C-alpha cells in the first residue's frame, strides 16, 4: 500500500508540473520553451531524454540474454554524445531562430529536403517512443498486475497529458525531477541486488562465462563492431537531442551540459547491464524483458521500492515525453507548414502540434506491438535516421560547402542499401543494415558533392 501511495503521489506531481506549464505563448515556446536554459538543466533534460526504456530495461534484458557485450556496446552512445558536444555544439548558435532539424536543412538543401527530413524525423521519434511505450506496459504489468495494454494506456495517458499541455517547458521540468530519481534509484537497485546475492565477490563468481565473453559464438567480432556503431550512430542528432542544443542560453553552457551528459551515461549503462546479470542469478528462467522490474521486486524493501519504481517509471516517461514533443514539432514545422499554401499563425501551429501527438502515439503503439524487446525497437527505428538524414545534417552543422543534390544522393543510396541489406540479404555476418547504409550514404554524399562542385567550377571558368 505504501508503495502505491508513493507512486501515485509521484504521478500527481508530474501531472501538476505539466499543467503548471500550460500557458504557452505559441508554437515556438512549445518547441524550445524560452531557449535560455543553463548547463545543469541541459545536462538533466538531455540525460533523462536518452536514458529511456531501451537503455535501462532493454539493456538489462539484453545483458540477461547475451551478456556484457550490450552495455559495452552502449558506450558507443556515450562517445557519440561527447563528440557532438565537442565538435557540433560550439557551432549551434550559427543557426539563430531554428527550432527543428528542417530549419537547419532547408537553407542549404531546399524545401523538399526539409519535408523529407521532417518525415524521417517523425518516423524515428515514433519508433523510439514505441520502445518507451513497450517498457511502460511491462513496468505496470509487473508492479501492478495490470494487463500489458492497460499498462501502456496508463503510462501514455500521463505522458501525453503533460507533454501536450506544457510543451518543452513541461518536458524540461519533469525531466529534471525524473533524472534525479533515476540517478539515485538505479544505483541503489544495483547495490541492493549485489548485497542480496551475498556481496560483490559472490555476484562476480556466479556470472556465467558465456555472459562475460565479449567476443564469442553469440557475438563475433564483426557483430560486436556493428553493435558499437549502431549505438554510436543510431541516435546521433535525432530531433529531441538537437532540440537540447537549441534551448541553451549560449554555446558554452550547451557544450558543458552535453559533455557531462555523455560522461555520466557510461557508468549508468554499465550499471543497468549489471542489473540484468543480477536478475539472471535470481531467476534464470525469467522472461528477459522483466529483468530489471523483477530485481526491484525481489531485493528492494517495501516502502523504498515505491520510490525505486517511481524512478523506473521516470526513466521511461522522461524519454517518451521528449520524443513525443519532437515528433509533433517536426510534423508541424517541417512537413505541414511547408506543404500549406497559406502560413499558419503561432497559435494555429500550437493547436495542430498538440493534436498531432495522437498521430505519433498511434505510430509508436504499432512499433511497441510488433517488436517485443524495447532495445530491438530502438535498433529498428535507427533505420529511419542514420542512413538517410544524418550525413547531410552533420555536413551542414560542421559548416561544409554542400550542394542540394548531395542530400538526395545520401538519402536514396543510404536508405536503399539499408532496406536491401536488412530485408533482402538478412544482415550478413550479423552486420546491421543501417551501419552499411550509413557508410554508403556518406560515400554517395561525398562523391555527389565533389562532382557537382567541380561541374559548377568548370562552368564558371572563362573559355579559351
N, C-alpha and C positions, 0 to 999 in steps of 0.2 A: 504493500500500500504506500509506504514511504517513497519508494522508487517512482511509482506512478504520479505521485504529487509533485516530485521534483521535475519530472519530465513535462508534466502538464504546465507547471509554472514556467519552465523554460520556453515552451511553445507560445505561451501567452506573452512573454517578454519579446520574443521575436516578432509576433504579430503587432505588438504595440510599437516597436521600433519602425516597422514598415509603415504603420498607419500614421505615425508622427511625421513622416516624410512626404505625406500625400500632396502637399501644396507645392506643385511644380510650376515653374514659370513657362515651360514649354518643352518641346521635344529635345532641344539641346541639353537642357537640365536633366531630362530623363536619361540621356545617353552618357554624359560625363559629369553630371552634377555641377558644382561651381568651378571645377577644374583648378582648385587651389590647395590640394592636399599635401601634407608633409611626408617625409620619408617613412616614418613609422606607420602611418595609415596605409601607404602604398605597400609597404612590407607585409602588413597584416592581410590586406584585402587580396593581394596577389597570391600569397601563400594559401589563404583559405580557398581561393578560386581553383588552383590546380590540385590541391590535396583533397580530392573528392573520393567518391566510392571506388573508382578504379585503382587509385594509388594507395588505398587503405584496405578495404575489404577485398578488393580484387587482387591486390598484391599478396595479401595473406593467403588467399585461396590458391593462387598460382604457386607460391612457395610451399604450401601444403602438398600440392600435387607433384611439383617438379623439383623444387629445391632453391638454393640461394642464388641461382643464376638470374632469377627475375628481379629481386631487389638490387643486385649488382648492375644489371642492365638498365634499371631505372636511374642509375647515376648519370646516364646519358642525358636525362631530362634536366638534372641539376646543372650539368655542364652547359646545356643549352641556355638556361635562364641566366647564368653568369656571363656567357658570351654575348647574349643580347644586351645585358646591362653595360658591358664594356665597350661594345662596338656599334650598337644601333641606338641605344637610348640617348647618348650625347647629342645625336642629330635630330631628335624627335621634335624639337621646337622649330625646326625648319619647315614645319607643316602647320602654321597657325590656322586656327579655325576648324581643323579636321576633327571629326567625331566618329569616323568609321574608316575601314580599310579602303573602301571605294573613294573616299575623299582624297586619299593619298595616291590612288592608282589613276584616276581619271585625267588629271592634268598631263600625265605622261603618255598614257595608252589610249585614252579616249572614252567616250560614253559607253559604248558597247562592252568594253573591258570592265568598266565599273559594274555593269549589270551582271556580267558573268561572275565577277568576283563576289558580288552580293549573293548570287545563287549558291556558290560553293560555301560561302560563309554560313548561310542558313543550314546547309546540309551537315557541315562538321559540327556546328553548335547543337543541332538536333541529335546527332549521333552521340556526342559526349553527354548531352543532357539525358539521353536514353540510358547511358551507363549509370548515372546518378539515380534515375527513377528505378532501375532494376535493383540497385543497392538499397534504396528506401523500402522497397517491397520486402526484401529479405530481412532487414532490420526489424521492421514492425511485425513481421511474421514470427521471428524468433523470440522477441521480447514480450510481445503482447498476445501471441497466439492467433492473430487475425489472418485470414487468407492473404496470399501474396498480392492479389489485385486490390484488395481492400487497403493493404499497407501502402501500395503505390498511390491510391486515391487520397489517403490521409496526408502523406508527405507532400504530394503535389499541390493539394489544396492550400497548405500553409505557404509553400514557396511561391506559388502563382499569386497568392494574395499580396504578400508584401512586395514582391518584385514588380508586380503590375501597378500597384498603388504608388509606390515610392520611387521607382526607377533606381538610378545609380546611387542616389543618396541613401536609400534604404539598404541597397546591397552592401555598400561600404560599412554602414553602421552595424548591420548584422554580421558581416564578415569579421569585423574586429572582435566582437564578442565570441563568435564561433571559433576564430583562430586560437584565442587564449584557452578556450575549453579543450580543443583538441591537443594543444601543445602540452597541457597538463595531463589530460586523460589518457592519451595513448601510451606515453612512457610509463604511467602508473600501471596500466594493464600489463605491460611487458614485465615490470618489476614484480608485481604480484603473481604473475604466471610462473616466472622463474622460481620464486620462493615456494610456490605451491608444489612444484616438481621436485624440490629438495635442494635448490641452490644452483649457482652457475655451473659448477663442475658436473653435477648430475645432468643438468639440461644439455650441456655440450656433448657429454659422453653418450647420451641416448639418441643423438641425431643420426639417422641412417646415413651410411657412407654415400649412397646414391644422391642424397639431398645436399651433400657438401661438395659434390663434384661440379666444377664449373664447366668443364668440357667432358662430354661422355656420350653414351648412346642416346640419351634423351635430348641433349643439346650439343651437336657437333660444332666445331669451331666456326664454320660459316654461318650457322644458325645463330650462334652467340653474337657474332659481329652484326648480323642482320637485326637482332633484337635490340642491341645497343643503339644502332642507327634509327630504329623505329622510335625510340624514346628521345633520341637527340633531335630528330627532325619532325616527328609527327604533329606536335602541338606548337611548333615554333611560330610565334607571332599570330596565333589564331585570334579572332576578334576580341574575346574578353581580355587577353593579355596585352594586346595592342591598346585597348581602352585604358589599361592601367598605366601605359606610357603617356597617355594624353591628359590624365587627371592631376598630375603633379604641378606644383606652382612654378617649378623651374627644372632644368635638366639635371642639376646636381642632386636634388632630393630624389628625383626619379631614378637616377643611376644607383644611388645608395639603397633605396628601398628594394629595387630589383636584385641587386647584387647579394644582399643579405638573405633575401628570399631563396635564392639559389643555393647559398651555403647551408642554410638551415634545413632545406629539403632533403639533403643527402642522409643525415642520421635518421630522419623521420622514415625514409623509405626502408632503411635497414631494420629499424625497429618494427615496423608493420610486417615486414617479411618474417622477422623472427617470431612474431606472434603466430604466424602460420605454422612454424615448427613446434611451438608450444601446443597448438591445437592437435598436431599430428601425434604428439606423445600422450595427450589426454584421451584422444579417441581416434585411432587411425581409420575407423570405418565411417567417420563423419563425412557428410556432403561438404566438399571443399568450400563452396560459397558461404557456408556457415562458420568458417574457421574463427574469424575474429569475434563475431557475436557469441559463439559458444564459449570461448575463453573467458569473456566477460561474465557469462552466466555461472561458470564454474569457479572462478578464482576471486571475484570481487565481492566483498561482503555487502549484505543488504543495507541500504541507505546510501552508501558510497556508490553502489552500482547505478543508482538513478542519475548521479552526476556524470558517471562514465558513459552511460547510454546516451545522455543528452549530448555529450561530446562527440560520440559516434554519429548521431543524427546530424550534429553540426557540420561534421566533415562533409557529409553528402549534400546537405542543403546549401552550404557555402559555395560549392562548385555549381550546383544546379541553378542557383539564382543568377550567377554570373553569365552562364551560357544562355539562359533564358533571356536575359536583358540584351545580350549581344546579338542574339538571333533576331530579335524584334528591331533593333537599331539597323542591322544590315538589311533586313527586308524592306523597311520603310525608306532609309536613306539611300540605299544602293540599288534597289530594284523598283519599288513603287514610284518614288519621286522621278527618276529618270524616264520612266515609261509614260508619265502623265503629260497631257498637253498643257494643262494649267497648273501652276505651282500650288503647293499646299502651305497653309499657314502653320505657325508653330503649334497652335492648339489642335488643328486638324491632324498634324503629324503625330502629336502626342496621343490623341484618341485612337488613331489607327495602330500605333505601336502597342498600346495596351490590348487592343483586340487581337493583334497577330500573335500574342502569347499563346492563344488557344491553338493556332495552326501549328506552331512549333511543338507544343505539347503533344499533339497527335502524331507528328513525325517521330518524336522521341519515344513515345509509347510503342510504336511499331518496332524500333530498334530493340527496346527492352524485352519485347515478347519473342523476337526472332532469335536472339543470341543469349544463351543462358549466363555466361560468365561476363562480369562487368568489364574486366580488363580486355577481353576479346572484343567487346563492343567498341572500346576505345580504339583498338588497333584497326578494326573495320572502318571506323569513322575517319581515320587518318588518310584513307584513300582519297578523300574529297579535298585535301588541302595541300600537302607537301608536293605531290606530283604535278599540281596544276598552278596554284596561285603563289606558292612560297618563293620560288626563284625570282619571278618578276617583281614581287613585293620587296624582297631583300635588295634587289638591284636599285630600286627607287630610294629606299631608306639609306643606302650607302652612298647615294649621290652619283651613281654611274650615268653615263650618257647612253640612253637606250632609244630604240625605235619601237613604235606600236606593233609592228609585225612580229617582233620577238616574243611579245606576250602570247599571241595566238599560237606560235610555234611551240612554246613551252607547254601551254595548256593541252593542245592536241597530242603532241608527242608523249608528254608525261602521263596524261590521263589514259590514252590509248594503250600505252605499254603496261600500265598498272592493271588494266582490265584483262589484257591478253595473258600476262604473266600469272595473275591470280586465278582467273576463272577458265582460261583456255589451257594453260600449262600446269595448273595446280601447284604453283610455287615450288619449282625445282630446287632441290638441295636445302629446303627449308628457308630459302631467301624470300623475305617478304616482298610482295609485288610493288608496294608503294616505294620501297627503297630503290628498286631498279627503276621504277617510273620517275622518281625524283632525279636520279642520275641522268636519265635520258632527257628529262625536262631541262636540266641545266645545260646539257650538251646542245640541244636544239636551240635554246635561248641564246647561248654564246655564238653559235655558228650563224644563226639568222641575223643577230645584231651586227656581227662583224661584216657579213656580206652586204647587208643593206647600208651600213655606214660607208663602206668602200664605194658602193654604187653611187651614193649621194655625193661623195667627194669627187668621183670621176666626172659626174655630170656637171659639177661646178667648175672644173678645170677649163681654162680657155683653149680653144682649138689652135693647132699649129704652134 
